[in-house]
Amino acid sequence: MRPGPMNSILDVAGLAVGHAVDHRLASGVSVVVADRPAVASAHVMGGAPGTRDTDLLAPEETVERIDAIVLSGGSAYGLGASSGVMAHLAEQGRGFAVGTARVPIVPGAILFDLLNGGDKDWGRFPPYRNLGFTAAEDANREPFACGATGVGYGATTATLMGGLGTASIVLPSGHTVAAMVAVNAVGSATIGDGPHFWAAPFEIDGEFGGLGLPSPWPADATVPRLKGVAAPAAPTTGTATTLAIVATDAVLSKAQAKRLAIQAHDGFARSLWPAHTPLDGDIVFTLATGEKPLGEPLADMVALGIAAANVTARAIARGVHAAAHKGWANLPTWQDRFGQPAAPVTAPEE
């Protein structure tokens, strides 16, 4: 099994991705838009989720297909980003038909980046609806960088800057599975105080440093490192969440998409320590664009689920590995500490 050509969620046929960032705010939005309505589901395993329109993704609910999925910073304020994406899609004539009306179906989820050092004094109305519209306008099939992109711009982890990561894999069946993940975890993506990633066993072609696992194994490897405090004290309430979108070109039912979302959470557990805490809002969305039927449904579902965990773990590590330094941040990047320092990300000239 190898990554797709871009090692990205864009390797899944029928998807476009857009991003928007407000550098002063130190926050952003990312959106995955399906070329045509796609089967979708979701599964939450964090204890502090912030979501929009996820109930309709349950297998027993009426609406089977969605138009886009939004990942946003801003905590609950960021849920307005979906409204901006809806506005853009409505202008394109997209949406679920109800008589003569059309309603774009745009579920979303948010991460908490309100205390990351950016200027959150936005006045009466939060900027996320406009950021969502801009991200939807930007949606395309051009490769995008991991790290300080879109929703990943304001993300942090316990020990290092977080970010947006993506990864893909092509199965022997010909199906592609890919993930895009915003990494803003209570825990850490690296082992102990060193450079090695928990996701190292799944790494392909040195995509996040090629260091493998540490040897000897650090004595304090499993001592939790938690956002906002020195281990083992309790972390600051409500300052986290890792958000994932897992996509495939397979033909899936909503029930199969739900199962894929459940299994993809294994990728969180294999790349973050700890994961799924009461203070994380960890969620996996799944999208199936329906380009390729399953050959042997049960066997193919097993393979798709394994791949979903694989690409999720790799995307998490890639997001942290590629994170860029920002002037407002009080955390180092992985590159600052262990690699070739990345160029600082600065606001564009006015």
C-alpha positions as CSV (number, residue, x, y, z in Angstrom):
1,M,0.0,0.0,0.0
2,R,1.3,3.4,-1.0
3,P,0.1,7.0,-0.6
4,G,-1.7,8.6,-3.5
5,P,0.1,11.1,-5.7
6,M,-0.3,14.0,-3.3
7,N,-0.4,12.1,0.0
8,S,-3.5,14.2,0.7
9,I,-7.2,14.1,1.1
10,L,-7.2,15.5,-2.5
11,D,-6.2,12.1,-3.7
12,V,-9.8,11.1,-3.2
13,A,-11.7,11.7,-6.5
14,G,-14.6,14.2,-6.2
15,L,-13.3,16.5,-3.5
16,A,-12.0,20.0,-3.3
17,V,-10.4,21.7,-0.2
18,G,-10.3,25.4,0.7
19,H,-8.8,27.4,3.6
20,A,-9.0,30.8,5.1
21,V,-6.8,32.3,7.9
22,D,-7.0,35.5,9.9
23,H,-3.4,36.1,11.0
24,R,-4.3,38.8,13.6
25,L,-6.9,36.5,15.1
26,A,-4.5,33.5,15.0
27,S,-7.3,31.3,13.8
28,G,-8.7,29.9,10.6
29,V,-11.2,27.6,8.7
30,S,-10.8,24.7,6.4
31,V,-13.5,23.1,4.3
32,V,-13.8,19.9,2.2
33,V,-16.4,20.3,-0.6
34,A,-17.8,17.3,-2.5
35,D,-18.2,17.8,-6.2
36,R,-21.6,16.2,-5.8
37,P,-23.5,15.2,-2.6
38,A,-21.5,12.5,-0.8
39,V,-22.6,9.9,1.8
40,A,-21.3,10.9,5.2
41,S,-21.3,10.0,8.9
42,A,-19.4,11.0,12.1
43,H,-18.3,9.6,15.4
44,V,-17.4,11.6,18.5
45,M,-15.1,10.2,21.2
46,G,-13.9,13.4,22.9
47,G,-15.7,14.6,26.0
48,A,-16.1,18.2,24.9
49,P,-17.3,18.3,21.3
50,G,-18.5,21.4,19.5
51,T,-20.4,20.4,16.4
52,R,-23.1,21.5,14.0
53,D,-25.6,19.2,12.1
54,T,-23.9,16.0,13.2
55,D,-27.2,14.4,14.4
56,L,-28.3,14.1,10.8
57,L,-25.2,12.0,10.0
58,A,-26.5,9.0,12.1
59,P,-27.4,6.1,9.9
60,E,-31.0,6.1,10.8
61,E,-31.6,9.8,9.9
62,T,-33.2,10.9,6.7
63,V,-30.6,12.9,4.9
64,E,-28.0,10.6,3.4
65,R,-25.7,13.0,1.6
66,I,-23.9,16.2,2.4
67,D,-22.3,19.0,0.4
68,A,-19.3,19.9,2.5
69,I,-17.7,19.6,5.9
70,V,-16.2,22.5,7.8
71,L,-13.4,22.5,10.5
72,S,-13.0,25.8,12.3
73,G,-11.1,27.5,15.1
74,G,-12.9,29.8,17.5
75,S,-14.6,27.3,19.8
76,A,-18.4,27.7,19.7
77,Y,-18.1,31.0,17.8
78,G,-16.5,29.1,15.0
79,L,-19.7,27.1,14.3
80,G,-20.8,30.1,12.3
81,A,-18.2,29.1,9.6
82,S,-20.7,26.6,8.3
83,S,-23.2,29.4,7.5
84,G,-20.6,31.1,5.3
85,V,-20.0,27.8,3.4
86,M,-23.7,27.4,3.0
87,A,-24.0,30.9,1.6
88,H,-21.4,30.1,-1.0
89,L,-22.9,26.8,-2.0
90,A,-26.4,28.3,-2.2
91,E,-25.0,30.8,-4.7
92,Q,-23.9,27.7,-6.8
93,G,-27.4,26.2,-6.6
94,R,-26.2,23.4,-4.3
95,G,-28.3,21.9,-1.5
96,F,-30.9,19.3,-0.4
97,A,-34.1,19.8,-2.3
98,V,-37.2,20.6,-0.2
99,G,-39.9,21.5,-2.6
100,T,-38.6,24.5,-4.5
101,A,-36.1,25.3,-1.8
102,R,-32.5,24.0,-1.6
103,V,-30.6,23.8,1.7
104,P,-26.9,23.1,1.5
105,I,-26.0,20.4,4.0
106,V,-22.8,21.5,5.8
107,P,-21.9,19.8,9.1
108,G,-19.0,21.2,11.0
109,A,-16.9,21.0,14.1
110,I,-14.7,23.4,16.0
111,L,-11.5,23.4,18.1
112,F,-10.6,25.7,20.9
113,D,-8.0,28.3,20.1
114,L,-9.3,31.3,22.0
115,L,-6.3,31.5,24.4
116,N,-3.5,30.9,21.9
117,G,-2.2,34.5,21.9
118,G,-4.1,35.9,18.9
119,D,-6.3,39.0,19.1
120,K,-9.8,37.8,19.7
121,D,-11.3,41.3,20.2
122,W,-13.5,41.0,17.0
123,G,-16.3,43.3,18.1
124,R,-20.0,42.4,18.0
125,F,-19.9,39.6,15.4
126,P,-17.3,36.8,15.2
127,P,-15.5,36.6,11.8
128,Y,-16.0,32.9,11.2
129,R,-19.0,33.2,8.9
130,N,-16.9,35.3,6.5
131,L,-13.9,33.0,6.9
132,G,-16.1,30.1,6.0
133,F,-17.3,31.9,2.9
134,T,-13.7,32.7,1.9
135,A,-12.6,29.1,2.5
136,A,-15.5,27.8,0.3
137,E,-14.6,30.3,-2.4
138,D,-11.0,29.0,-2.2
139,A,-11.9,25.3,-2.6
140,N,-9.9,23.6,-5.3
141,R,-7.8,20.5,-6.1
142,E,-4.4,22.2,-5.8
143,P,-2.0,20.7,-3.2
144,F,-2.0,22.5,0.2
145,A,0.7,22.6,2.8
146,C,0.5,20.8,6.1
147,G,1.0,22.8,9.3
148,A,-0.2,26.5,9.6
149,T,-2.9,26.1,7.0
150,G,-6.6,27.0,7.5
151,V,-8.0,25.7,10.8
152,G,-4.5,24.5,11.7
153,Y,-3.2,28.0,12.0
154,G,-4.1,28.5,15.6
155,A,-3.7,24.9,16.8
156,T,-1.4,23.8,19.6
157,T,-0.6,20.6,21.5
158,A,0.7,20.0,25.0
159,T,4.3,20.4,24.0
160,L,4.5,21.7,20.5
161,M,2.6,23.8,18.0
162,G,-0.2,21.9,16.3
163,G,-1.4,22.2,12.8
164,L,-3.3,20.8,9.8
165,G,-2.1,17.4,8.5
166,T,-3.2,15.2,5.6
167,A,-2.3,11.7,4.3
168,S,-3.6,9.1,1.9
169,I,-3.2,5.5,1.0
170,V,-4.2,3.4,-2.0
171,L,-5.4,-0.1,-1.2
172,P,-4.8,-3.2,-3.4
173,S,-8.5,-3.1,-4.2
174,G,-7.9,0.3,-5.9
175,H,-9.8,2.3,-3.3
176,T,-8.2,5.4,-1.9
177,V,-8.6,6.4,1.7
178,A,-7.3,9.7,3.0
179,A,-7.5,12.0,6.1
180,M,-7.3,15.7,6.9
181,V,-6.8,16.4,10.6
182,A,-6.6,19.6,12.6
183,V,-4.3,18.8,15.6
184,N,-5.1,20.8,18.7
185,A,-4.8,18.1,21.3
186,V,-4.7,18.2,25.1
187,G,-1.9,15.6,24.8
188,S,1.2,15.2,22.8
189,A,2.0,13.8,19.4
190,T,5.6,13.1,20.3
191,I,7.1,10.5,22.8
192,G,8.4,11.9,26.0
193,D,10.6,15.0,25.6
194,G,12.1,13.8,22.3
195,P,11.5,14.2,18.6
196,H,9.9,10.7,17.9
197,F,6.3,10.5,16.9
198,W,3.8,8.1,18.5
199,A,2.7,7.4,14.9
200,A,6.1,6.3,13.8
201,P,5.1,2.7,13.0
202,F,2.8,3.9,10.3
203,E,5.1,6.4,8.7
204,I,5.8,6.1,4.9
205,D,8.8,7.5,3.1
206,G,10.0,9.7,6.0
207,E,6.9,11.9,5.7
208,F,7.3,13.2,9.3
209,G,11.0,13.0,9.8
210,G,11.8,9.3,9.4
211,L,13.1,8.9,13.0
212,G,11.2,5.7,13.9
213,L,10.7,4.9,17.5
214,P,13.2,5.9,20.2
215,S,15.9,3.5,21.4
216,P,16.3,3.2,24.3
217,W,12.7,3.8,25.2
218,P,12.4,6.9,27.4
219,A,11.6,6.0,31.0
220,D,9.0,8.8,31.1
221,A,7.5,8.1,27.7
222,T,4.0,7.4,29.1
223,V,3.9,10.2,31.6
224,P,1.1,12.4,30.3
225,R,2.1,15.8,29.0
226,L,-1.0,17.9,29.1
227,K,-1.8,21.3,27.5
228,G,-1.4,24.3,29.8
229,V,0.4,22.6,32.7
230,A,3.4,20.5,33.6
231,A,2.6,16.8,34.0
232,P,1.0,15.2,35.8
233,A,-1.3,18.1,36.9
234,A,-4.7,18.6,35.3
235,P,-4.9,20.6,32.0
236,T,-6.8,23.8,31.5
237,T,-10.4,23.2,30.9
238,G,-11.7,23.4,27.3
239,T,-8.5,24.2,25.5
240,A,-8.2,21.4,23.0
241,T,-9.8,19.2,20.3
242,T,-8.5,17.2,17.3
243,L,-10.8,17.2,14.3
244,A,-10.6,14.7,11.4
245,I,-12.2,14.2,8.1
246,V,-11.6,10.7,6.6
247,A,-12.6,10.3,2.9
248,T,-12.7,7.5,0.5
249,D,-13.8,7.0,-3.1
250,A,-15.6,3.8,-2.2
251,V,-19.4,3.3,-2.5
252,L,-20.6,3.2,1.1
253,S,-23.9,3.3,2.9
254,K,-24.3,5.6,5.9
255,A,-23.9,2.7,8.2
256,Q,-20.7,1.7,6.6
257,A,-19.5,5.3,6.8
258,K,-20.3,5.3,10.5
259,R,-18.2,2.2,11.0
260,L,-15.3,3.8,9.2
261,A,-15.5,6.8,11.5
262,I,-15.4,4.6,14.5
263,Q,-12.4,2.7,13.4
264,A,-10.6,5.9,12.3
265,H,-10.5,6.9,15.9
266,D,-7.8,4.2,16.4
267,G,-5.5,6.6,14.5
268,F,-6.0,9.2,17.3
269,A,-5.0,6.6,20.0
270,R,-1.9,5.6,17.9
271,S,-0.6,9.1,17.4
272,L,-1.6,11.2,20.5
273,W,-1.0,10.5,24.2
274,P,-3.5,10.9,25.7
275,A,-6.4,11.1,23.3
276,H,-10.2,11.2,23.7
277,T,-10.0,13.0,27.1
278,P,-13.0,14.7,28.8
279,L,-11.4,18.0,27.6
280,D,-10.9,17.1,23.9
281,G,-13.8,17.3,21.4
282,D,-12.3,14.6,19.2
283,I,-14.4,13.8,16.2
284,V,-14.0,11.9,12.9
285,F,-16.2,12.8,10.0
286,T,-16.3,10.3,7.1
287,L,-17.1,11.1,3.4
288,A,-17.7,8.5,0.7
289,T,-17.7,10.0,-2.8
290,G,-19.0,6.7,-4.4
291,E,-16.6,6.4,-7.3
292,K,-15.7,2.7,-6.8
293,P,-18.0,-0.1,-5.7
294,L,-16.8,-2.5,-3.1
295,G,-15.8,-5.9,-4.5
296,E,-16.0,-8.1,-1.4
297,P,-18.0,-5.9,1.0
298,L,-16.9,-7.4,4.3
299,A,-13.3,-7.8,3.4
300,D,-13.1,-4.4,1.7
301,M,-14.7,-2.8,4.8
302,V,-12.0,-4.4,7.0
303,A,-9.3,-3.0,4.7
304,L,-10.9,0.4,4.6
305,G,-11.1,0.6,8.4
306,I,-7.5,-0.3,8.8
307,A,-6.5,2.3,6.2
308,A,-8.7,4.9,8.0
309,A,-6.8,4.5,11.2
310,N,-3.5,4.5,9.3
311,V,-4.0,7.8,7.4
312,T,-5.5,9.5,10.5
313,A,-2.4,8.7,12.6
314,R,-0.1,9.8,9.8
315,A,-2.0,13.0,9.2
316,I,-1.8,13.9,12.9
317,A,2.0,13.5,12.9
318,R,2.4,15.4,9.6
319,G,0.4,18.3,11.0
320,V,2.7,18.7,14.0
321,H,5.9,18.0,12.1
322,A,5.1,20.7,9.6
323,A,3.9,23.4,12.0
324,A,5.4,26.8,11.4
325,H,6.5,29.3,14.1
326,K,4.2,32.2,14.7
327,G,5.1,35.4,16.6
328,W,2.1,35.1,19.0
329,A,2.8,31.5,20.0
330,N,4.5,30.6,23.3
331,L,5.2,27.1,22.1
332,P,8.1,25.8,19.9
333,T,7.4,24.0,16.7
334,W,8.8,20.5,16.1
335,Q,11.1,22.1,13.5
336,D,12.3,24.6,16.1
337,R,13.3,22.0,18.6
338,F,14.4,19.0,16.5
339,G,14.7,19.9,12.8
340,Q,15.5,22.6,10.3
341,P,13.7,25.7,11.7
342,A,10.8,26.6,9.4
343,A,10.3,30.2,8.2
344,P,8.1,32.2,10.5
345,V,4.5,32.7,9.3
346,T,3.6,36.4,9.2
347,A,0.6,38.3,8.1
348,P,0.7,39.5,4.5
349,E,1.6,43.1,3.8
350,E,-1.4,45.4,3.7
